[in-house]
Structure formats: C-alpha cells, structure tokens
C-alpha cells in the first residue's frame, strides 16, 4: 500500500491582490511549516520520496519541514495551484464580476469562476480547465509509483481536486473542500488494490495544542 501525505503550504501573503504578491510565506507560514516538520520528526515519519510544486510558497514550505533525510525534493509544476487571482481579474474584466468583499462572498465567487472556466468562456486564461484536470491526474499517477510513503507539498486547489476525483464529488462540494483547506493541513491518501482511498483530510496535529489553536489559518 502506498500512503501519500498531501500538505498545503504555510500561510502566504494574505494581503495580496495578484499571483506574484501572494506567492511568499508570511512569518506565521514559516512557523507553521517548522512546527509540522517537528511533528513529523518527533513521531519518526520517514518518506521514500518528497515532492513539491514549483511555486515559492510550496518550495519554501517543503524546505522548512526539514525531514527529507538528504533526499532531493522533486519539484513538479503539476502540483502548482490554480491561478485564482489571474482568473478573478479576467472574470472581472470580461463579465464585470466584482471580487468578493468578504469571506461569505468567496464561495459564490469561486463557483462562478469555476463554471466559466470549465465552460471555456473565459478568454486568455493561463491554462485551460482541461489542462488543469489532466495535470492533476498525471501527477497522481507519478506519486502512486514513487514509494510506499510519499510527502507532497502543494496547494488547496490540487488537494480539493484530488478529493473530488477519488470521492466522486460534484464541483460545489469540491469548492467547499478547497475553502476549508487550512495552511499546513495534512491530507492522507492511500493507494491499494488499484484505487485511491482517503484516510485523513485537513488535519493539523502540529497545531492541536491549546496554545497553538490561534495560529490556524485558512489564507
């Protein structure tokens, strides 16, 4: 059986309005990643292979875990996040859809973006929805053949898409999983008997102590 530990990156720049500005860990994001690494080391987790996306926040989170036992971290752009800020800007320009003004509006806004993206109605997107779907499937085909215990640092959209694929979720429920994703949350999948199974979703064992609850973040 193969076990795949999917880690969402640490908190990024939550004040950002574009992809470049968002793509760096906050001071808290670095602490979250360090604490998760300490948890893995204390509990003697060993990984046969370590992967991350190529985004700065993903790369830095993987480095800060410091649990690779001198193994090279495999950087795979197929683990990179959906370019939400770019898509949001394009939707505002092409459909006059304003960005969400609060967290309560974010779900409806993301559903609108996803529906337009999936229907290929947004012009000049950084990637097609079809390409997004294909790259997620491709990278999980790689992961399931990379050892018995695999560490993967990625982003909420990739994790939510994987859960959608393996649990048969509709788009609305997939988006709910995405929005519930917490920084350095740990989702565990296993692959056995020719299929992926979900063991754990969005756990925060390194932030369970009462003194660390306040350091849990969504964005």
N, CA, C and O of each residue as an XYZ file, in Angstrom:
876
protein
N       0.839     -1.204      0.000
C       0.000      0.000      0.000
C       0.874      1.255      0.000
O       1.864      1.329      0.728
N       0.512      2.210     -0.797
C       1.207      3.499     -0.870
C       0.415      4.534     -0.069
O      -0.803      4.643     -0.207
N       1.124      5.289      0.768
C       0.475      6.378      1.516
C       1.059      7.705      1.024
O       2.276      7.876      0.965
N       0.184      8.627      0.679
C       0.583      9.926      0.140
C       0.115     11.016      1.103
O      -1.083     11.176      1.336
N       1.067     11.758      1.655
C       0.786     12.832      2.606
C       0.776     14.155      1.844
O       1.823     14.652      1.431
N      -0.407     14.714      1.664
C      -0.573     15.974      0.937
C      -0.589     17.125      1.939
O      -1.458     17.190      2.808
N       0.368     18.020      1.811
C       0.488     19.152      2.728
C       0.168     20.435      1.980
O       0.780     20.732      0.954
N      -0.785     21.189      2.490
C      -0.980     22.521      1.922
C       0.120     23.434      2.463
O       0.504     23.323      3.628
N       0.617     24.319      1.634
C       1.692     25.230      2.042
C       1.297     26.069      3.259
O       0.116     26.184      3.585
N       2.282     26.645      3.915
C       2.034     27.551      5.030
C       1.341     28.825      4.581
O       1.202     29.090      3.387
N       0.914     29.602      5.552
C       0.211     30.856      5.233
C       1.064     31.718      4.305
O       2.256     31.921      4.538
N       0.428     32.215      3.253
C       1.110     33.090      2.301
C       0.731     34.548      2.585
O       0.216     34.857      3.659
N       0.980     35.421      1.643
C       0.696     36.845      1.824
C      -0.796     37.096      1.621
O      -1.259     37.254      0.492
N      -1.533     37.130      2.712
C      -2.996     37.222      2.630
C      -3.484     38.591      2.192
O      -4.677     38.765      1.942
N      -2.590     39.568      2.094
C      -2.983     40.906      1.645
C      -2.840     41.070      0.134
O      -3.136     42.135     -0.407
N      -2.398     40.038     -0.533
C      -2.086     40.140     -1.959
C      -3.334     40.289     -2.821
O      -4.436     39.902     -2.434
N      -3.123     40.862     -3.999
C      -4.184     41.005     -4.998
C      -3.803     40.371     -6.330
O      -4.561     40.448     -7.297
N      -2.629     39.745     -6.382
C      -2.193     39.100     -7.617
C      -1.321     37.905     -7.276
O      -0.924     37.721     -6.125
N      -1.025     37.088     -8.291
C      -0.313     35.833     -8.073
C       1.090     36.062     -7.503
O       1.493     35.379     -6.561
N       1.827     37.005     -8.059
C       3.207     37.219     -7.642
C       3.272     37.682     -6.190
O       4.088     37.186     -5.413
N       2.419     38.627     -5.828
C       2.438     39.150     -4.459
C       2.026     38.090     -3.435
O       2.532     38.070     -2.313
N       1.107     37.214     -3.831
C       0.632     36.172     -2.915
C       1.690     35.106     -2.664
O       1.699     34.477     -1.605
N       2.575     34.901     -3.622
C       3.447     33.737     -3.607
C       4.679     33.911     -2.725
O       5.811     33.830     -3.202
N       4.453     34.147     -1.458
C       5.538     34.112     -0.473
C       4.939     33.807      0.894
O       3.829     34.238      1.207
N       5.675     33.069      1.696
C       5.188     32.724      3.023
C       5.230     33.942      3.942
O       6.156     34.752      3.891
N       4.214     34.045      4.774
C       4.243     35.036      5.842
C       5.152     34.521      6.955
O       5.595     33.373      6.921
N       5.423     35.366      7.932
C       6.215     34.925      9.087
C       5.533     33.753      9.776
O       6.191     32.797     10.187
N       4.201     33.830      9.904
C       3.456     32.737     10.520
C       3.523     31.480      9.665
O       3.637     30.375     10.195
N       3.454     31.639      8.338
C       3.537     30.485      7.449
C       4.828     29.710      7.640
O       4.831     28.481      7.584
N       5.923     30.420      7.863
C       7.209     29.760      8.103
C       7.192     29.000      9.428
O       7.741     27.903      9.531
N       6.558     29.593     10.440
C       6.455     28.932     11.741
C       5.600     27.672     11.632
O       5.957     26.623     12.168
N       4.467     27.781     10.934
C       3.591     26.620     10.754
C       4.339     25.457     10.113
O       4.219     24.316     10.559
N       5.106     25.744      9.071
C       5.866     24.701      8.386
C       6.907     24.080      9.310
O       7.087     22.862      9.316
N       7.588     24.907     10.085
C       8.582     24.396     11.036
C       7.959     23.491     12.077
O       8.518     22.447     12.413
N       6.811     23.881     12.588
C       6.118     23.061     13.584
C       5.681     21.713     13.004
O       5.780     20.681     13.668
N       5.199     21.733     11.768
C       4.802     20.470     11.147
C       6.019     19.563     10.959
O       5.940     18.357     11.192
N       7.131     20.138     10.543
C       8.350     19.348     10.419
C       8.765     18.736     11.749
O       9.178     17.577     11.798
N       8.659     19.501     12.820
C       8.985     18.986     14.153
C       8.070     17.825     14.534
O       8.518     16.841     15.122
N       6.789     17.944     14.199
C       5.833     16.872     14.488
C       6.222     15.596     13.752
O       6.226     14.515     14.341
N       6.547     15.716     12.476
C       6.938     14.531     11.704
C       8.195     13.886     12.285
O       8.276     12.663     12.397
N       9.180     14.720     12.656
C      10.427     14.174     13.184
C      10.219     13.529     14.557
O      10.760     12.460     14.837
N       9.438     14.183     15.398
C       9.176     13.641     16.737
C       8.490     12.288     16.656
O       8.753     11.405     17.473
N       7.623     12.124     15.686
C       6.868     10.886     15.541
C       7.489      9.922     14.529
O       6.868      8.940     14.121
N       8.715     10.222     14.136
C       9.552      9.325     13.334
C       8.907      8.927     12.002
O       8.927      7.759     11.612
N       8.341      9.909     11.321
C       7.849      9.678      9.967
C       9.042      9.608      9.026
O       9.960     10.424      9.108
N       9.020      8.639      8.143
C      10.046      8.512      7.111
C       9.372      8.455      5.748
O       8.388      7.740      5.556
N       9.911      9.211      4.813
C       9.310      9.290      3.483
C      10.294      8.779      2.440
O      11.483      9.096      2.469
N       9.766      7.978      1.516
C      10.595      7.428      0.448
C      10.893      8.459     -0.633
O      11.918      8.377     -1.311
N      10.008      9.417     -0.790
C      10.195     10.471     -1.788
C       9.477     11.719     -1.322
O       8.469     11.646     -0.619
N      10.006     12.871     -1.722
C       9.436     14.163     -1.334
C       9.216     15.002     -2.592
O      10.122     15.160     -3.410
N       8.020     15.530     -2.734
C       7.650     16.338     -3.894
C       7.140     17.703     -3.420
O       6.635     17.836     -2.305
N       7.278     18.700     -4.272
C       6.556     19.955     -4.082
C       6.289     20.566     -5.446
O       6.900     20.184     -6.444
N       5.360     21.527     -5.476
C       5.196     22.327     -6.671
C       6.390     23.249     -6.827
O       7.328     23.198     -6.032
N       6.359     24.090     -7.847
C       7.481     24.993     -8.104
C       7.220     26.415     -7.620
O       8.082     27.282     -7.765
N       6.039     26.669     -7.044
C       5.746     27.990     -6.512
C       6.596     28.251     -5.272
O       6.959     27.319     -4.554
N       6.911     29.522     -5.025
C       7.801     29.877     -3.922
C       7.234     29.399     -2.591
O       7.969     28.838     -1.777
N       5.953     29.608     -2.356
C       5.358     29.226     -1.072
C       5.380     27.716     -0.862
O       5.481     27.248      0.273
N       5.286     26.952     -1.947
C       5.353     25.499     -1.855
C       6.793     25.035     -1.619
O       7.053     24.185     -0.767
N       7.703     25.599     -2.375
C       9.122     25.239     -2.245
C       9.626     25.549     -0.836
O      10.295     24.723     -0.214
N       9.300     26.747     -0.336
C       9.795     27.151      0.976
C       9.176     26.305      2.086
O       9.856     25.961      3.053
N       7.906     25.971      1.957
C       7.282     25.105      2.960
C       7.983     23.748      2.995
O       8.293     23.234      4.070
N       8.231     23.173      1.828
C       8.917     21.878      1.768
C      10.303     21.955      2.409
O      10.707     21.049      3.138
N      11.021     23.032      2.134
C      12.361     23.180      2.711
C      12.302     23.303      4.230
O      13.135     22.731      4.932
N      11.322     24.046      4.738
C      11.232     24.305      6.168
C      10.800     23.084      6.976
O      11.008     23.040      8.189
N      10.204     22.095      6.317
C       9.849     20.861      7.024
C      11.102     20.129      7.507
O      11.084     19.502      8.566
N      12.181     20.209      6.740
C      13.484     19.650      7.122
C      13.404     18.183      7.527
O      13.994     17.778      8.528
N      12.679     17.395      6.753
C      12.541     15.976      7.104
C      12.860     15.080      5.916
O      12.327     13.976      5.806
N      13.701     15.537      5.057
C      13.891     14.829      3.794
C      15.025     13.814      3.825
O      15.239     13.093      2.850
N      15.762     13.751      4.951
C      16.861     12.791      5.075
C      17.806     12.854      3.870
O      18.215     11.836      3.311
N      18.131     14.094      3.498
C      19.060     14.348      2.387
C      18.530     13.914      1.021
O      19.279     13.891      0.045
N      17.265     13.575      0.949
C      16.675     13.250     -0.354
C      16.406     14.542     -1.122
O      16.049     15.566     -0.539
N      16.580     14.476     -2.423
C      16.250     15.615     -3.271
C      14.732     15.812     -3.277
O      13.974     14.850     -3.402
N      14.300     17.055     -3.142
C      12.877     17.357     -3.274
C      12.564     17.484     -4.755
O      13.164     18.300     -5.455
N      11.638     16.689     -5.224
C      11.275     16.702     -6.641
C      10.271     17.826     -6.866
O       9.179     17.816     -6.297
N      10.642     18.789     -7.693
C       9.785     19.951     -7.950
C       8.976     19.696     -9.214
O       9.541     19.554    -10.299
N       7.677     19.640     -9.079
C       6.812     19.305    -10.213
C       5.741     20.374    -10.382
O       4.890     20.530     -9.506
N       5.762     21.119    -11.494
C       4.791     22.200    -11.688
C       3.346     21.719    -11.775
O       2.420     22.523    -11.665
N       3.144     20.429    -11.968
C       1.775     19.909    -11.985
C       1.116     20.000    -10.610
O      -0.098     19.840    -10.487
N       1.923     20.260     -9.573
C       1.402     20.447     -8.218
C       1.105     21.905     -7.908
O       0.684     22.226     -6.797
N       1.317     22.795     -8.875
C       1.067     24.221     -8.657
C      -0.424     24.526     -8.577
O      -1.257     23.818     -9.144
N      -0.732     25.590     -7.863
C      -2.123     25.958     -7.607
C      -2.822     26.537     -8.841
O      -2.174     27.033     -9.762
N      -4.138     26.464     -8.838
C      -4.970     27.225     -9.775
C      -4.596     28.704     -9.634
O      -4.382     29.177     -8.518
N      -4.516     29.428    -10.732
C      -4.181     30.856    -10.666
C      -5.448     31.675    -10.405
O      -5.993     32.322    -11.299
N      -5.885     31.622     -9.166
C      -7.159     32.262     -8.803
C      -7.153     33.760     -9.071
O      -8.110     34.288     -9.637
N      -6.094     34.449     -8.674
C      -6.082     35.906     -8.835
C      -6.152     36.306    -10.305
O      -6.837     37.264    -10.663
N      -5.444     35.571    -11.148
C      -5.484     35.860    -12.578
C      -6.876     35.603    -13.137
O      -7.411     36.421    -13.887
N      -7.460     34.471    -12.772
C      -8.811     34.153    -13.238
C      -9.822     35.179    -12.728
O     -10.734     35.573    -13.454
N      -9.657     35.602    -11.494
C     -10.567     36.590    -10.917
C     -10.500     37.910    -11.679
O     -11.527     38.538    -11.935
N      -9.282     38.327    -12.041
C      -9.114     39.567    -12.807
C      -9.764     39.449    -14.182
O     -10.437     40.372    -14.641
N      -9.557     38.308    -14.833
C     -10.154     38.095    -16.151
C     -11.679     38.080    -16.091
O     -12.341     38.616    -16.980
N     -12.233     37.475    -15.060
C     -13.694     37.425    -14.886
C     -14.245     38.827    -14.632
O     -15.317     39.175    -15.127
N     -13.516     39.623    -13.867
C     -13.960     40.998    -13.619
C     -13.951     41.800    -14.920
O     -14.878     42.564    -15.185
N     -12.918     41.629    -15.722
C     -12.807     42.365    -16.988
C     -13.846     41.913    -18.010
O     -14.428     42.742    -18.710
N     -14.079     40.622    -18.100
C     -14.899     40.077    -19.174
C     -16.378     39.925    -18.814
O     -17.239     39.921    -19.694
N     -16.669     39.799    -17.511
C     -18.060     39.573    -17.091
C     -18.538     40.609    -16.077
O     -19.673     40.548    -15.604
N     -17.656     41.569    -15.744
C     -17.974     42.606    -14.758
C     -18.387     41.991    -13.423
O     -19.255     42.508    -12.720
N     -17.747     40.887    -13.099
C     -17.980     40.197    -11.830
C     -16.962     40.699    -10.822
O     -15.763     40.458    -10.968
N     -17.439     41.398     -9.796
C     -16.535     42.007     -8.824
C     -15.944     40.948     -7.893
O     -16.616     39.969     -7.568
N     -14.697     41.134     -7.462
C     -14.094     40.215     -6.497
C     -14.900     40.205     -5.198
O     -15.588     41.178     -4.892
N     -14.822     39.132     -4.443
C     -15.594     39.055     -3.187
C     -15.117     40.092     -2.190
O     -13.923     40.363     -2.068
N     -16.080     40.669     -1.478
C     -15.749     41.686     -0.476
C     -15.605     41.092      0.915
O     -15.128     41.762      1.831
N     -16.013     39.842      1.079
C     -15.881     39.172      2.371
C     -15.761     37.677      2.136
O     -15.988     37.179      1.033
N     -15.393     36.967      3.216
C     -15.286     35.525      3.121
C     -16.596     34.868      2.744
O     -16.602     33.813      2.110
N     -17.706     35.478      3.126
C     -19.015     34.914      2.819
C     -19.307     34.929      1.323
O     -20.051     34.089      0.817
N     -18.708     35.902      0.616
C     -18.926     36.019     -0.827
C     -17.983     35.130     -1.639
O     -18.191     34.911     -2.832
N     -16.943     34.622     -0.972
C     -15.886     33.947     -1.712
C     -16.372     32.662     -2.366
O     -15.985     32.360     -3.495
N     -17.212     31.904     -1.677
C     -17.689     30.635     -2.238
C     -18.464     30.868     -3.529
O     -18.231     30.188     -4.528
N     -19.381     31.825     -3.510
C     -20.174     32.113     -4.708
C     -19.284     32.611     -5.836
O     -19.492     32.263     -6.998
N     -18.292     33.425     -5.494
C     -17.381     33.967     -6.490
C     -16.552     32.855     -7.119
O     -16.361     32.833     -8.335
N     -16.064     31.943     -6.304
C     -15.250     30.854     -6.828
C     -16.092     29.922     -7.694
O     -15.623     29.436     -8.723
N     -17.325     29.675     -7.284
C     -18.215     28.843     -8.097
C     -18.441     29.477     -9.472
O     -18.476     28.775    -10.483
N     -18.593     30.790     -9.508
C     -18.784     31.495    -10.776
C     -17.545     31.327    -11.663
O     -17.661     31.013    -12.848
N     -16.368     31.538    -11.083
C     -15.130     31.388    -11.838
C     -15.003     29.971    -12.386
O     -14.698     29.777    -13.562
N     -15.239     28.990    -11.529
C     -15.083     27.596    -11.956
C     -16.049     27.246    -13.079
O     -15.680     26.545    -14.022
N     -17.276     27.727    -12.983
C     -18.263     27.398    -14.016
C     -17.877     28.003    -15.363
O     -18.010     27.353    -16.400
N     -17.399     29.250    -15.345
C     -16.991     29.910    -16.582
C     -15.710     29.299    -17.153
O     -15.563     29.145    -18.366
N     -14.796     28.957    -16.259
C     -13.527     28.342    -16.674
C     -13.784     26.969    -17.291
O     -13.250     26.637    -18.349
N     -14.611     26.182    -16.607
C     -14.921     24.838    -17.100
C     -15.629     24.886    -18.454
O     -15.403     24.026    -19.304
N     -16.475     25.881    -18.652
C     -17.217     26.031    -19.907
C     -16.396     26.709    -20.998
O     -16.895     26.926    -22.102
N     -15.138     27.046    -20.700
C     -14.223     27.689    -21.652
C     -14.755     29.041    -22.112
O     -14.571     29.428    -23.266
N     -15.411     29.754    -21.209
C     -15.971     31.068    -21.552
C     -15.059     32.222    -21.169
O     -15.309     33.365    -21.553
N     -14.000     31.933    -20.413
C     -13.044     32.978    -20.042
C     -11.933     33.002    -21.077
O     -11.317     31.975    -21.364
N     -11.684     34.163    -21.628
C     -10.661     34.314    -22.655
C      -9.286     34.546    -22.031
O      -9.166     35.187    -20.987
N      -8.246     34.011    -22.691
C      -6.849     34.273    -22.325
C      -6.480     33.759    -20.933
O      -5.720     34.402    -20.210
N      -7.016     32.612    -20.569
C      -6.670     32.032    -19.273
C      -5.240     31.500    -19.289
O      -4.741     31.103    -20.342
N      -4.570     31.486    -18.125
C      -3.190     30.984    -18.074
C      -3.095     29.495    -18.391
O      -2.055     29.027    -18.855
N      -4.163     28.751    -18.148
C      -4.254     27.359    -18.575
C      -5.728     27.017    -18.722
O      -6.583     27.651    -18.102
N      -6.023     26.028    -19.533
C      -7.416     25.602    -19.696
C      -7.826     24.727    -18.522
O      -6.980     24.142    -17.845
N      -9.112     24.643    -18.291
C      -9.616     23.759    -17.253
C      -9.240     22.311    -17.566
O      -8.892     21.547    -16.666
N      -9.310     21.942    -18.831
C      -8.959     20.582    -19.244
C      -7.514     20.271    -18.873
O      -7.218     19.177    -18.392
N      -6.615     21.225    -19.093
C      -5.208     21.018    -18.741
C      -5.043     20.842    -17.238
O      -4.270     19.997    -16.788
N      -5.773     21.644    -16.461
C      -5.734     21.516    -15.003
C      -6.138     20.108    -14.575
O      -5.449     19.477    -13.774
N      -7.244     19.624    -15.105
C      -7.729     18.283    -14.771
C      -6.699     17.230    -15.144
O      -6.436     16.308    -14.371
N      -6.120     17.368    -16.324
C      -5.162     16.367    -16.811
C      -3.891     16.351    -15.982
O      -3.353     15.282    -15.691
N      -3.397     17.541    -15.593
C      -2.128     17.552    -14.864
C      -2.286     16.978    -13.459
O      -1.363     16.351    -12.937
N      -3.454     17.188    -12.841
C      -3.674     16.594    -11.525
C      -3.704     15.071    -11.640
O      -3.101     14.381    -10.818
N      -4.383     14.548    -12.629
C      -4.416     13.100    -12.836
C      -3.023     12.547    -13.120
O      -2.641     11.498    -12.601
N      -2.272     13.264    -13.950
C      -0.926     12.812    -14.307
C      -0.009     12.739    -13.092
O       0.727     11.767    -12.923
N      -0.054     13.767    -12.245
C       0.895     13.793    -11.129
C       0.559     12.718    -10.103
O       1.460     12.192     -9.450
N      -0.711     12.384     -9.951
C      -1.051     11.313     -9.005
C      -0.670      9.943     -9.553
O      -0.421      9.018     -8.779
N      -0.621      9.801    -10.853
C      -0.094      8.571    -11.441
C       1.396      8.421    -11.122
O       1.884      7.309    -10.922
N       2.113      9.547    -11.076
C       3.524      9.522    -10.695
C       3.668      9.207     -9.213
O       4.483      8.367     -8.832
N       2.886      9.869     -8.384
C       3.016      9.718     -6.932
C       2.772      8.288     -6.476
O       3.479      7.786     -5.602
N       1.794      7.639     -7.047
C       1.444      6.289     -6.594
C       2.516      5.267     -6.919
O       2.488      4.148     -6.406
N       3.470      5.648     -7.775
C       4.558      4.741     -8.163
C       5.917      5.216     -7.662
O       6.948      4.854     -8.230
N       5.927      6.029     -6.596
C       7.175      6.655     -6.144
C       7.674      6.135     -4.803
O       8.639      6.674     -4.261
N       7.048      5.113     -4.262
C       7.458      4.555     -2.978
C       6.262      4.198     -2.137
O       5.123      4.264     -2.599
N       6.521      3.815     -0.890
C       5.425      3.422     -0.003
C       4.909      4.577      0.847
O       3.760      4.556      1.288
N       5.738      5.573      1.077
C       5.340      6.731      1.888
C       5.866      7.987      1.197
O       7.077      8.175      1.082
N       4.964      8.836      0.743
C       5.313      9.963     -0.118
C       4.857     11.271      0.534
O       3.713     11.392      0.970
N       5.757     12.234      0.592
C       5.444     13.573      1.092
C       5.243     14.503     -0.090
O       6.070     14.532     -1.002
N       4.156     15.266     -0.089
C       3.843     16.166     -1.201
C       3.399     17.515     -0.642
O       2.406     17.593      0.081
N       4.126     18.567     -0.972
C       3.731     19.923     -0.583
C       3.107     20.598     -1.792
O       3.754     20.763     -2.826
N       1.846     20.987     -1.657
C       1.109     21.541     -2.777
C       0.174     22.636     -2.273
O       0.522     23.368     -1.347
N      -1.006     22.753     -2.871
C      -1.938     23.827     -2.529
C      -3.360     23.289     -2.428
O      -3.648     22.157     -2.817
N      -4.241     24.133     -1.894
C      -5.603     23.705     -1.623
C      -6.376     23.245     -2.838
O      -7.156     22.297     -2.753
N      -6.169     23.908     -3.984
C      -6.904     23.541     -5.186
C      -6.536     22.163     -5.694
O      -7.395     21.431     -6.187
N      -5.262     21.801     -5.578
C      -4.814     20.486     -6.023
C      -5.364     19.405     -5.093
O      -5.826     18.358     -5.548
N      -5.311     19.670     -3.799
C      -5.823     18.698     -2.832
C      -7.320     18.507     -3.008
O      -7.812     17.378     -2.985
N      -8.052     19.614     -3.186
C      -9.506     19.524     -3.369
C      -9.849     18.772     -4.650
O     -10.797     17.987     -4.672
N      -9.086     19.006     -5.717
C      -9.344     18.299     -6.973
C      -9.083     16.809     -6.822
O      -9.829     15.991     -7.360
N      -8.029     16.449     -6.095
C      -7.752     15.038     -5.844
C      -8.899     14.392     -5.068
O      -9.324     13.283     -5.391
N      -9.393     15.080     -4.053
C     -10.517     14.544     -3.282
C     -11.755     14.399     -4.164
O     -12.491     13.417     -4.057
N     -11.978     15.380     -5.031
C     -13.107     15.278     -5.957
C     -12.971     14.038     -6.832
O     -13.929     13.287     -7.014
N     -11.778     13.832     -7.370
C     -11.559     12.691     -8.253
C     -11.795     11.365     -7.548
O     -12.430     10.467     -8.101
N     -11.282     11.241     -6.324
C     -11.266      9.940     -5.667
C     -12.517      9.675     -4.831
O     -12.774      8.536     -4.442
N     -13.304     10.733     -4.551
C     -14.553     10.551     -3.809
C     -15.789     10.769     -4.684
O     -16.917     10.588     -4.225
N     -15.574     11.158     -5.943
C     -16.701     11.380     -6.846
C     -17.547     12.579     -6.471
O     -18.773     12.533     -6.579
N     -16.897     13.671     -6.024
C     -17.617     14.854     -5.566
C     -18.036     15.733     -6.740
O     -17.360     15.764     -7.768
N     -19.150     16.447     -6.587
C     -19.507     17.437     -7.596
C     -18.685     18.710     -7.372
O     -17.990     18.831     -6.364
N     -18.764     19.653     -8.308
C     -17.937     20.860     -8.232
C     -18.233     21.691     -6.991
O     -17.319     22.252     -6.387
N     -19.484     21.772     -6.611
C     -19.855     22.600     -5.456
C     -19.214     22.067     -4.176
O     -18.700     22.831     -3.358
N     -19.255     20.747     -4.017
C     -18.647     20.153     -2.823
C     -17.126     20.257     -2.885
O     -16.475     20.472     -1.862
N     -16.558     20.105     -4.082
C     -15.113     20.263     -4.231
C     -14.671     21.647     -3.777
O     -13.652     21.781     -3.098
N     -15.422     22.671     -4.143
C     -15.084     24.040     -3.749
C     -15.171     24.210     -2.240
O     -14.368     24.935     -1.652
N     -16.139     23.548     -1.605
C     -16.239     23.606     -0.147
C     -14.999     23.001      0.503
O     -14.497     23.539      1.491
N     -14.497     21.889     -0.038
C     -13.257     21.315      0.472
C     -12.106     22.294      0.285
O     -11.272     22.451      1.176
N     -12.057     22.950     -0.868
C     -10.980     23.902     -1.145
C     -11.003     25.047     -0.137
O      -9.964     25.418      0.409
N     -12.174     25.601      0.106
C     -12.275     26.744      1.001
C     -12.027     26.364      2.458
O     -11.659     27.213      3.271
N     -12.229     25.087      2.787
C     -11.983     24.620      4.157
C     -10.516     24.260      4.386
O     -10.111     23.993      5.517
N      -9.726     24.253      3.322
C      -8.322     23.842      3.424
C      -7.544     24.821      4.298
O      -7.620     26.034      4.104
N      -6.799     24.287      5.258
C      -6.047     25.130      6.183
C      -4.552     25.039      5.892
O      -4.059     24.019      5.409
N      -3.856     26.104      6.188
C      -2.421     26.155      5.919
C      -1.679     25.091      6.724
O      -1.870     24.963      7.933
N      -0.846     24.344      6.044
C      -0.102     23.175      6.539
C      -1.028     22.060      7.017
O      -0.617     21.212      7.809
N      -2.271     22.054      6.544
C      -3.161     20.935      6.803
C      -2.640     19.671      6.126
O      -2.058     19.733      5.042
N      -2.854     18.522      6.774
C      -2.336     17.244      6.290
C      -3.491     16.356      5.828
O      -4.344     15.969      6.628
N      -3.513     16.044      4.558
C      -4.484     15.110      3.989
C      -3.725     13.856      3.562
O      -2.697     13.947      2.891
N      -4.228     12.692      3.948
C      -3.542     11.440      3.631
C      -4.422     10.592      2.718
O      -5.582     10.315      3.024
N      -3.848     10.192      1.604
C      -4.483      9.239      0.697
C      -3.672      7.959      0.716
O      -2.463      7.985      0.949
N      -4.336      6.839      0.470
C      -3.569      5.629      0.215
C      -4.001      5.033     -1.112
O      -5.136      5.212     -1.556
N      -3.086      4.332     -1.725
C      -3.367      3.672     -2.995
C      -3.158      2.181     -2.803
O      -2.049      1.736     -2.507
N      -4.221      1.414     -2.971
C      -4.136     -0.040     -2.843
C      -5.238     -0.671     -3.676
O      -6.298     -0.082     -3.886
N      -4.966     -1.881     -4.145
C      -5.940     -2.614     -4.965
C      -6.444     -1.799     -6.150
O      -7.607     -1.885     -6.543
N      -5.521     -0.999     -6.712
C      -5.845     -0.267     -7.925
C      -6.694      0.965     -7.745
O      -7.247      1.474     -8.720
N      -6.818      1.472     -6.504
C      -7.616      2.683     -6.312
C      -7.085      3.517     -5.151
O      -6.430      3.008     -4.241
N      -7.388      4.822     -5.210
C      -7.044      5.734     -4.134
C      -8.156      5.738     -3.086
O      -9.343      5.701     -3.413
N      -7.742      5.783     -1.822
C      -8.681      5.889     -0.712
C      -8.263      7.048      0.178
O      -7.080      7.378      0.261
N      -9.228      7.662      0.840
C      -8.954      8.812      1.697
C      -8.867      8.350      3.148
O      -9.815      7.771      3.678
N      -7.733      8.607      3.786
C      -7.545      8.255      5.199
C      -7.839      9.432      6.132
O      -8.394      9.260      7.217
N      -7.459     10.616      5.690
C      -7.497     11.778      6.583
C      -7.569     13.036      5.744
O      -6.944     13.115      4.687
N      -8.325     14.020      6.205
C      -8.478     15.264      5.457
C      -8.183     16.461      6.349
O      -8.818     16.641      7.389
N      -7.212     17.282      5.937
C      -7.036     18.618      6.512
C      -6.736     18.590      8.009
O      -7.209     19.458      8.744
N      -5.963     17.615      8.472
C      -5.633     17.527      9.897
C      -4.502     18.494     10.244
O      -3.676     18.841      9.400
N      -4.490     18.918     11.506
C      -3.472     19.859     11.981
C      -2.888     19.362     13.303
O      -3.020     20.043     14.319
N      -2.252     18.199     13.315
C      -1.757     17.647     14.576
C      -0.722     18.533     15.250
O      -0.597     18.522     16.475
N       0.014     19.294     14.465
C       1.048     20.180     14.996
C       0.472     21.468     15.576
O       1.192     22.248     16.199
N      -0.830     21.692     15.372
C      -1.487     22.901     15.888
C      -2.640     22.548     16.818
O      -3.530     23.367     17.049
N      -2.625     21.322     17.354
C      -3.713     20.872     18.219
C      -3.613     21.398     19.645
O      -4.631     21.522     20.326
N      -2.422     21.705     20.103
C      -2.267     22.191     21.472
C      -3.010     23.510     21.644
O      -3.046     24.334     20.730
N      -3.598     23.704     22.812
C      -4.422     24.908     23.042
C      -3.649     26.199     22.793
O      -4.239     27.210     22.413
N      -2.344     26.172     23.001
C      -1.537     27.383     22.804
C      -1.328     27.706     21.328
O      -0.870     28.798     20.991
N      -1.665     26.750     20.433
C      -1.430     26.956     19.009
C      -2.712     27.073     18.189
O      -2.653     27.307     16.982
N      -3.857     26.914     18.823
C      -5.116     26.992     18.076
C      -5.216     28.311     17.315
O      -5.697     28.340     16.183
N      -4.768     29.392     17.926
C      -4.888     30.718     17.317
C      -4.005     30.878     16.081
O      -4.145     31.848     15.336
N      -3.095     29.924     15.862
C      -2.189     30.006     14.708
C      -2.720     29.211     13.519
O      -2.006     29.042     12.531
N      -3.944     28.725     13.592
C      -4.572     28.053     12.461
C      -5.103     29.111     11.493
O      -5.760     30.063     11.912
N      -4.822     28.946     10.220
C      -5.262     29.926      9.224
C      -5.772     29.229      7.965
O      -5.360     28.119      7.630
N      -6.681     29.917      7.282
C      -7.206     29.462      6.007
C      -6.513     30.135      4.820
O      -6.434     29.553      3.739
N      -6.013     31.357      5.016
C      -5.382     32.115      3.936
C      -4.376     33.097      4.511
O      -3.734     33.834      3.762
